[in-house]
């Protein structure tokens, strides 16, 4: 017998479930405690013939009435003091527009690094709680640092999708373990396996904006145009986002949507279209020290920081602008012009997205979180900046010397540049330090604008309640009327650790509800508790091999944030008992959220071998002309001694094309045949090239065996760039020559390892005009074998 329950507040898609399960079980479903919802029961009538039967077509779950669309805009490597909206030197009229009709949060915080912030943002839990205490490429075998988001911390995308939202992610993902970014999968930690019905973007920490490594859902795709045709990834992903939102609205006008829009900007490589770079020509010649003062003055005048704020001093580790040589300052100014152009171009593209929402009538009921940076501005370009940021991360940065004869290429397709530390520090005004430094607000305090005209009465106001990126998810659920699930796919869920910010929307003076928040990244750590923050900086972000000093030697600082907005006045010496109390509080939080063990290694942890269990792999074998894998999934050959054995069939007319390669024009290696001759190139991050070409063509019309043997000269202790070695070449057992390689690295960027072609940008300019330059013969087998020494 059916039992009747009160229907108030129950969506139509759940009513049949309640009838079937009875009131007690149905209320659990109505509360959304278990996701996904079960299939609805049949509520019609079945008789012997259709004439006397009543149909009941299963209906999809519907969100609560009035649930808004949700748009998260997440920029990358943008500091508190970069955008004009928050007093910075880069005009951001579209961010201005949203802020004028919404709220500006000036005490909003991130984790100080890319994928940790992204995981925490989407999960509503601290980054170590979701296994992402550091970027996924640096994952190790400890619970807080696996780089693998656990199944007991479902993302907001899945919660919304299971409650009837359309969902899609565009741009940077950076939360799939590197070992799973391959045709073998598994695909459950790709965006489409974590609640997003659609994905268009890149899966690793960065990509070239002119030659991106792109995926549509789980399939690699090529950009629709070339740089010569005006292609830029931010424009492309904006087009995709607009089209998806329009299509959802056309197909199902009543269905709310959740869009996660995360451009690669302004992460390196800093690549902006020429017209946007030109807008800032000559505007930064006064340098980073002057820029800090200008920005700070504007911030106080605009009211985005308190009038009594103090501008923090330049750390002694960062050089003064006036001390730099004239030639260096010219390069540094160009790098900043390009960086500013990248930001301005990004705001323009976001403006196109916002305009499309206005035109479709969806803007007023779209809850927008515009998060201006997943951490502070990046100092990973080093003290002098770099022409190739991947090389810098790998441990090699020649600084100013790397720009010789190519300053005019900065920001274009033939560069992968990054600003010097001084400009990153200036973009984090008024705070100390930069990205990676979780101990200070230069690394963790990012602007947030919230825009929702239908739900927020206040306009153009500043909110100063202390909040963290983990607070976004509970805010979305609160606004949408969707409860936090207790189980997802049958797996009990770890409670959401964030706090809804909705209480602050229309009450400027509301008492903040976040009393405690820890911070930790690469050993830099801090603890906020009831208005005070204690912090210990451990390392320097442009030193990529770790600080080398014990953690117990770190000096703890103490700031009263009720009186000191910028962390300008250290009161630790006057309050040793408060420091002791907060250090103990940090350890309490660290144990609770899987922060331990502390680990300050950076470039060393980029080695993909750290993600393997058991004995290290020593050989890799591939078959056929069609292999495409992310480089870390491919053979871990360089910089160690190794041999490559290749069995091919040469066409009667002679061989041409790429046999195997890894990387692209910004760095990598390639084995190819041109004009019938065996060729090889090692491209050391655009700085040096080591090339070989055989004297005679490969024998046409039959099988051939090619062998390469690399004898490494070894590596310096604690370094990631090798001393190089010698590569010897053999065809059918006969030596055909050798080449000395002065430097080699264990990875070369974000372009893939391939067999049979070079599909994105060309490792060697010798075949850049030949497209993907596919091999015209048959590749029977390619085998990589590591040597013990």
N, C-alpha and C positions, 0 to 999 in steps of 0.2 A: 504493500500500500504506500502510495506517495505521501510524503509529509510536506506541508506548505510552510514556507518561510517568508518573512518580511522582505520585500524586494528593494527597499530604499537603498540607493547608492550602488546597486549592483548593475554592472554593465550587461547588455543583452546577451553577449557571447558567453557569459558565465551562468546564466539562469538555468540552462539545461543541465549543467554540471551539478548545480545545487539540488535540482530535483532528483537526480540520480543518486547522489551521495548522501542526501539528508543534510539537515542544518549544520551539525557540528563539523562534518568534513567539508561541507560546502563553504562554510565561513573561513576555513583555512585556505581554500582555493581563492575565495574572494579577496582574502588578505594578501594574496600573492606570495604565500610562504614557500611554495614549491613551484619551480619553473623547470621546463615549460608546462603550461596547462595541459591536462589530458584532452583527448578528442571529445567533443561534445556528444552526448547521447542522442539517439534518434528520438524525436518528440512527436513524430507523426503517427500514422495508423496504417498498418499493413493488413489487408484482407486478401481474399483469393484472387481478385482481379483489380486492375487499376481503377475501375469505376468506383469502387467503394473504399479505396485507399486514399490516405492523405499524405503528401510528401513533406519532407522537412530537410532541406538542403543544409549541410553543415556550414556554419558561418565562422569566419575568422574571429579571433579574440580582438576586441576593440579596447583602446585606451579609455581612461576616464573622460567624461565629457569635458570639453574645453582644454584638454591637455595641449600645451603649445608645441610648436616646432622647436627644435633645439639646434643651435649652431655653435660649435666650439671652433674658434680661430686660434691657432697656436703658432706663434712665430718662433724662430730658432736663433739662439745666440744674440739676442737683443737686450741691451742693458736698460736700467731704469731711466737713464738720462740721454737716450738716443732720439726718441720721437719728439716732434714739436708739441704734441699733446701733453707731454710731461716735462716740457721745458728744454728739450734737446734741440740740436741744430738741424735735424732733418724734418722738413714740413710733412705732416701726415694728415691732410685735410679730411680723409675718410674716417680715420680714427677720431679726429676732432668732432666730426658730425655725430658719430655714435655717442661720444662722451657728452656732448652738449644736450643730447636727448636721453641721457642715462646717468650712470654712476661711475666715478673714478675711485678705485681702491688703491691706496698708497701704502698699505701694509699687508700686501699679499706676497706669498712666498713659494718658491720652487725648491728643487733638491740640489741645484748647482750643476746638473749634468743632464744630457739629452734623454736617453731611453729611461733612466730612473724617473724623471719627471713625467714622461708620457705614460709609463705604467701606473704610477701613483695617481695621475689625473684620471685615467679611465677606470681604475679599480676602486678609487675612493679609499685606498689604504696606503700606508707608508711604503716607500720604495723597497726597503729591506723585507717588509712583510710579503711583498709580491716577488721576491727572489731577484730584485733588480737594484741591488745596492751600488752597482756600477753599470756602465754600458754593457750590452749583451755580448759584444765582441770580446769582453774581458772577463767573462764568466768563469768561476772556479767552483770547486766541489764543496761549497758551504751553503747552507740553506738561504742565507740572505744575499748570495752572490752567484746563483746559478745562471742568471740571465733567462730563466724559464718561469713565466708567470704560472703559478700553481692553479689547479682546477678548483680549489676551494676559495678563489677570489675572482669570481665572474666579473667581467667588465660591464660597464653601464650600457654598452652597445647590446649585449645579450639580454640584459634586463629589459631594455626598451623594446627590442625586437620581439621578445616573448610576450610583451604587453601590447603588441599591435602597431608599433612604430615601423616605418621604413627607415633603413639605416645604410649609411655609406661613409667610407673613409677616402680621403683624397690627399695625396702628397706623401709626406714622410711617415713611415710606420715605426721602424726601428724597435720592434718588440717581438720579432721572431728569432729564435736561436739560430745562429749562423749555420749550424749543422743541419737545420731543417729547411734552409732556403735552397732547395734542390728539387728536381723532378720526382725524387723519391719521397719527398715530404718527410714526416707527416705534415698535413696541412691544417691541423686543428689549432695551431698557434699563429697562423696567418690571420689577417683581419677577417677574412670570410669564415674562419673557423671560430671566431670569438665574437660573433654577433653582428658583424657588418655584412649586409647582403651584397654589397658591391665594394670593390676596392680598385683605385687607379692611382699608382704612385710608385715609390721605391721603398725597398724593404730594409736597407742598411742605414748607417748613420749619416751618410751624405751621398750626394750624387752630383755629377757635372750637370749644370743647368742647360747646357747646349747639347750634350750627349748623355742624357740620363739613362740609367739602367732601370727600365720600367717594367711593371707588371700590371696586367688587367686581371683582377682576382688572383689566380695562381699561375697564370701563363705569362712568360716574358713577351713583351711587345716592343716594336720599334717606334720612336717618335713619329708623329704624322708629317713633320717637315724637317728640313735641315737648318743649321744655323744661317747658312747663306740665304735661306728663304724666310729668315726672321724668327726662327724657332727659339723659344725660351720656355723652360718647364713651368714657371709660375703662371704664365699665360695659358699654357696647355691645360694645367690642372684646374684653373679657374673656368675655362670653357667646359670641362668635364663636369664640374660641380654644378654650374648653372644648368646644363642640359639635364642632369639627373634630377634636380629639384623640379624643373619644369615637367619632366616626364612623370614624376610621381604625382604632381598636382593634376596633370591631365588624366592619368589613369585612375586615380583614386583621390578626388578632391577632399574627402573627409578624413583621410589618413594623415596624421602628423608624421613628420620626418625628423631624423637626427643625422646631421651632417658634421663630420669631423674634418676640418679643413686645416691642414698642417703643411705649409710650404717649406721647401728647403731653406728659404731665406730666413735669417741672414747668416746661416752656417756657411763655412767655407765649403767649396771654393766660392769666394765672393765674385760673382759674375753678373754684371748688369749690362743691359743693352747700351750701346754707345750714346744714344740720345739722353739717357738718364745719367750716365757718368758726366756728360758734358754740362748738365745743369749745375754741377757743384765745382766746376773748374775754378781754381784759385781761392776757394772759400775756406780752406783749412791751413793756409800758410802760416798762421800765427801759432799753430801748435797745440798740443794736448793740455799743457798747463793753463794757457789762456782759455781754452774751450771749457775747462772745468769751472772756471770763475764765471764765464758768461752763462753757462747752463744753470749753475747754482743760483745766480741772481734772478734768472727768469723763473725758476722753480718756486722761489719764495714769492715773487710778484704774482704768479698765477695761483698760488695757494695750494699747489700739489704737494708741498712740504710745509711744515710749520714755519712761521716767521722767525722763530728763535733758533732754528736749526743751525748747526755749525758744519762748515765744509771740512771734511776729513783731509788730512795731509797726504801728500804723495809718499808712499813707502820708499825707503832708501834703495830697495831692489829695482825700482823703476827709474830710469834716467830722466833728467830734465830735458825739455825740448831745446832750450838754448845751448845745451852742451853738445848737441848733435852736429856733425859736419854738414855743410851747406848741401852737398850732393845727396846725403842721406835724407835730409829734410825734404828735398824735392820728391824723392821716392815715397817717403812716408805720407806726404800730402796727396800724391796720386792714389795711394792705397786707400786713404780715407775718403777721397772723392768717389772712388769706386764703391766702397762700403756704403756710403750715404746714398748713392744712386740705387744700389740694391734694395735698400730699405724703402726709398721713395717709390720705386717701381712696384714693390710688393704692396704698398698701401694703395697704389692706383688700381692694381688688379683686385684687391679686396673691395675697393669701391665699385668695381663692375659687378661683383657678386651682390653687394648690398643694393645697388641700383636695380638689379634684376628682381630682388625681393620686393622692393617698393613697387615696381611696375606690375608685379603679379598680385599685389595686395596682401602679401604674406608677412611683411616686415613687422607690423604691429604685434602680431601674435607669435613672434619668433624670439625665444629667449637666447640672447647672444652673449657668450663669454669670449671676449677678445683679450687673450692672454699675450702680453707683449714680451715674449721670450720664455723659453723653457729653462733658462738660467741667465746669468749675467752675460755680458759681452765676453768673447773668448780671447784669452791671452795665448792660445796655442800657436800663434804665428811667431812667437819669440820676440826678443827685444828689438830686432831689426825688421820684423815682418818676414814673409816668405813668398817666393814665387810659386811654390808647390807645398800646400799644407799637408798632404799625405806624407810627404818626405819628412816634414817637421814632426808629425806624430810618430813616425817610424824611427826617429832619432837623428835625422840629418837635416840641418838648416844652415846653408851658407850665408843667409841674411842678405845684406845689400849686394854682395858680390854676385848673388844669383839673379840679379836684375840687369846685368850688363847687356847692353844693346837690345833690351826688350821692355823698357819701361812703358812704351806705347801699347804694348799688348795686355797690360794689366786690365783685368775684367772681361777680356774677350775669350773666344773659344780656345786659344792657344796658351792660356794661363790657368793656374789653380791657386790664386793668391789669397793672402790673409794679412790683415793689418798688424802692425807691431803692438806690443803690450801697452804702450803709452796711450794709444787711441782706444783700446779696449777699456782701459781704466777710466778714460775720459767719458766714455759712453755709459759708465756705471755711476756717474755723478748723482748724488753727493756721497756715495758710499765707498768703503774701502774694498780693494781687491776686485776679483773678476770670477768668471766661470771656473768651476772646479773647487773654489774656495768656499765650502759650505759653512765655514766659521764666521764669515762676514757677509753683510747684506749685498756687497757688490756681486757676490755669486748667487744669492738666493732671493733677493727682493726684486720682483718684476711688476710692472704696472698691469692692472686689470681694469677693463671697462665692461660693465654689464648693461645691456640694453634690452628692454622689454616693455614697450609703451603700454601694452594692454594690462600689464601686471604691476608696473612700478610707477607710482605717482610722481616721485621726486625726479627732478631733471637737473642736469649740470651740477651735481653735488659731489663732494669728496667723502669717501668713507674711510675711516682709520681704524676699524676693528682689525685685530691681528688674525690673519687667516692664511691657510696653506692650500696648495693645489689639491690635496685630498678632500677638501671641502666642496668641490664642484659637484661630485656625484650625488651626495646627499641633498644638495640644493636642487639639482634637477629632479630627483625623485620626489622631493617635497613639493615643488611647483607642479609637477605632473600628476600628483596624487597617487603615485605608485609606491608601494611599500618595499622595503628591503627584503629580498628573499632569504629564507633560511636554508633552502636546498636548491641546487641548480643541477639538472641532469642527474638527480639522485645523490649528489655529493653535498654533504653538509658544508655550509659556507662560513668562512672566517668573518666575524662581524666587521662591517664598514667602520673605519677609524676616523673618517671625516665628520664634520659638523656642518649642518645646513647654514648657509649665509642668509637665508631669506629674512630672518629677523631684522637684518640691517637694511633691507631695501628701502623702507619708508620711515626709518627711525635713525637719523644721523647720530643721535646720542645714545643709542642702545648699548648696553653693557656687552662687551665682547664675551663670547661663549667659549673661545679656545683659550684654555688656561696654560697648556703645556704643549710644546712641540720640539722634538729633537731634530738635529741636522747632522749629517755625516757624509763625507765624500772623500775618498782617497786619503783618509786619516784626518782631514780637516773636519772639526766637529764643534757643535754648539748645542746648548739647551736653553730654550725659552720657557720661563715659568713665572706667571703672574707679574708681568711687567719688567722682569729682569732677564738678561741673557748673559750666560757665561760661555766663552768660546776659546778654542785653541787652534791656531793655524799651524799646520804641520809641514806643508810643502809649498813649493812654488810651481804654478801651473805650467810654465814653459820648460821646466825640467822634467822630462818625460820618463826618466829612469828611476824615479823615487828619490826621496830626500836622503836616505841613508842614515837617518838619525833615529834613536829609540823614541817611542811615543811618550815615555815617562819624562822626557826632557822638554816636552812642549810647554810653553808658557801660557797659562790661562789668563784671560782678560774678563772683566766684568763691566757691564753697562746697565744703567737704569734707563730703560727705554721710555718711561713715563716723562723723563726730563731730557732725554738725549736721543732724538729721532735717528741720528745718523751713525751711532756708535763712534762718537768722536772723543769721549772722555772716559778713559779706563779707570775704574774705581777699585780694581782688585786689591791694590796695596792697602787701601783703607778698610776693606771689608773681607778679610781672609775667611771668616766663618761663613759668609754668604757664598763665597767661591767654593768652599768645601761642601756646603749643602747642595749646590747646583751640580758639582762634579758627581756627587753621589746620585743625584737625580738623573744625570745623563746615563750613568751605568745601569740604573734601574730600567730606563727606557731602552737602552741598548740591548739588554738581555731580553726584554719583552718583545722587541721587534726584530730580532735576528741580525743586529748590527755587527756583532762580534764574529770572527776575529777582525781587528783593524788591519788594513792592508794598504800600503801606499804605492804599490807598483802600478805603473801605467803602461808604457810601451811593452814591457815584458809580458803583461797579461793579454796583449793582442795576439800572441802566438796561438794559432788554432789547435796546436797539439795539447794545450791545457784542457780542452773540452773532451779529450779521449780518455776512456778508462782502459785499464789493462796495459799490455806492452805497447810501445809506440809503433805506429804503422810504418812499414819500411818499403812497401811497393804498391803501385796503382796500375791497373791495366784497363785500356779503353779500346772499343771496337767501332769501326765505321767512321763515316764522314760527318756525323751529326751529334756532337757532344757539347753541351752548354751547362756549366756549373759555376756558382760563385767561386772565386779563387780560393777561399779557405776550405771549400769542400773538395777542391781538386788536389793535385799532388803537392805535398809540402816539401818541395825539393830545394829551392834556394833558401838560405845561402850555403847549405850543406853540400858536401860532395855527393854526386849522384850520376846515374847513367840513364839515358833515354834511348830506347831501341824502337825503331819505327819500321814496320813492314808495309810497303805500298806496291801498287801496280801502276806503272808509268804508261800513259797512253802512247799510241804510235806516233802522234804528232809532238810528243814531249810533254813534260809536266809543267804546271803553273798553279800557284795559289798557296794559301796558308795551310800548313799541315797541323800545327798546334800553336797556341799562344795563350797568354794570360795578361790582363790589364789592357791599357789603351794608350793614347798619345801622351798621357801624363805620367806614364811609367809602366814598365812591364817587359815581357820577352816574347819573341816570336820566332818560329821555325817555318820558313816558307821557301817556295821555289819561284824564281823569276828568271825569265829568258832561259828556262830549262835548268838553271843552276841552283844548287842548294845554297840557301842564305840563312843568316841568323842575325838577330839584333837583340841586345840587352839595353833597354832604355831606362837609365837610372834617373827617374823622376824629372825628366826634361833637362837635367843638369849635365849629364854625360851620356854618351852612347858608345857601345862596343859592338862592332859589326864584323861579320864574316861573309865572304862570298867565294864559293868554290871556283876553281879555274875552268873546269869543264862541265858540260851539262850531264844530268843523270841519263843513264842509258835508256833510250825510248823503247816502248813496246814490250815491256816485260816486268817481272818483279824486281824489287830493289829493297835492300835493307840499309837503313841509315842509322848510325849510332852517334850519340853525343856523350862525351864523358867530361864532367866538371870536377876538377880537383880544387877544393876550397883551401884558401890560405888561413882559414880559421877566423875566430872572432875575439875581440878584446873582452875581458871580463865585464859583465853587466852592460854590454852594448848590444844594440839590435842591428847595426849595420856591419857587415863582414869586411874583412880585409881583401875580399875578392878572391880570385883564383884564375885558373886556366881552363878553357873549354876546347876540347879536341873533337874533330869531326871525322867520321869514317863512312864510306859508301862501299857496300858489299865487301867489308873486311879490310879495305884499303884506306889508309890515312889520306885525307884531302886537305888538311890544314888545321890551324888552331887560332884562338884569339885570347888575349889577356883581358880579364874583366877586373877593374880596379876596385869596384864596390858592388855589393849585392845586398838585397833586403829580403825578409821572409814574406812580405806581401807588398802589393804595388797599387792598391787603390780599391775601387768598387766595381770595376768592369770584370767580366767573367773570365774563367778558364774555358777555352774552346778547342775543339778539334774539327778541322775541315773548313774553317773560315775565321774572320776577325770582324765581328758583326756590329760593333758600336762605333768607337773611334779607333783609328789604326795605330798599333804599336809603332810601326815603322812608316815614315813618310814616303818610303820607296814605293808603297802601293796604296797610298791614301786616295789616289784618283781612281782606284779600281773597285770602289764599293766595299763589299765584304770580302772580296778576293777569294772566292771559294776554290778549294783544291779540285782540279779537273780529273784527277785519277781516282783510284780506289785506295782508301786507307784501311788496310786489313787489321792492324793492331798497333797500339802505341803503349809502351810499357815504361814506367818510371821506377827506378830502383835506387834507394838510398844506400850509401856506403857507410860503414861504421865510423869512419873518420873523414 
